[in-house]
Amino acid sequence: MSVESLILGAAEEAQALLDELYRQTPEPNAYSPLDQAGLRDGASVVQDYLEHGELEVAFEHVIYMIDEAGLRLSEGSCRNIQKAGQALGVSAAKYAGACGLTRRCS
């Protein structure tokens, strides 16, 4: 699986979880975790970065989506984040909170 596919897969799962949160809270309180730029359209932002060859920026945006909203991703997506991070040479410390090195994965 390509790094782009790993990143996009995690972004799509994160976006599905975010979409559900936005259905439950259509108008989040100001400064709440859901009141952040780049979350409602996060997967599109990631896709745009990928289309422009900005893999590390796309990867970092996925991590931002997960961390800001406190999402809990599946083990598969967590593994994909780890694989993508390793392939990109990103320090594990940058994605540790989002990818199974903490309790955020189910």
N, C-alpha and C positions, 0 to 999 in steps of 0.2 A: 504494500500500500504506500502511495506517495506521501510525502510530508504534507502536501496541500490537502490531500484527502483526510489525513489524520486530523488536521486543524479544522477543516470544514465540518467533519463529522461531530467533533466536540462542540463546535459553534452551533450547529443545528440542534443538538440536544439541549445545550444551554438556552438557546432561544425558545425552544418549546416549553421549558420550565419557566422562563421569564414571561412568556405569553400567558401561561396559566396564572402566574402571580398578578399580571396586569388585568386579567379577567376578574380576579377576586378584588383587586384594588385599582379601579380604572383611573382614579385621580390620587396618586400617592401624595402624602404630606410633603411639604417643602423640606428639602435636605434629608429626606428619608433614603434608605438604600435604593429604592426604586426610582427616586427622583434624581437620576444621574444621566448625563449625556451618553449616548451610544449604547443604551440598553434596549430600548424599544425596538431598535433596528440593528441590533448588534450583529446578527448573522450577515446582514447585508453589508455592514461595515467590514467585517472579516472577508467576505467574498470580494469586495472591492480591493482591499489590500492584496489579496491573493492574485487577482487579475493583473495587478501592477507589479507582481514579483516581490512584494514586501512581506515575505514569509514570517520574519521575526516580529514585525509590527502586528500582523494578523494574529500570530500566536499570543502576543502580549495582550491584544484586545480580548481574546477568549478568556485569558486569565482574569482580566479586569471584570468581564461579565460575571464570571463565577464568584470572584471575591467580593465585588460590590454588593451583589444580591444574596450572598451566602448560599449559593446553590449547592445541591447534593447530586452529583453526576453518577451515572452507572459505572461499574467497574471497567467496562469496555471503553468508555470515553476517558476514564482516568488513565487507563493504559495507553490510549492514543495520545493523550497529552504528554505523558512521560516519554513515549517514543519520539514524538515530534520535538520535544525539548532537547532530548539527547541528540537527535539528528541535526538540530540547529546549533548545537553547542551552547545552549542556554544553561546557566547555572541552575541546578536543582532548587536552590533557595528561592528562585523567582517563581517557580510553579508548585512548590511543596504544599502550599495551603490549598491548592485546587485539585490535586491529582492523586489522592490516595495516600499521601504521606501524613494526612490528618483524617479527621472523621467526615470529610465532605463527600466521600464516595460511598455508595451503598452496595 
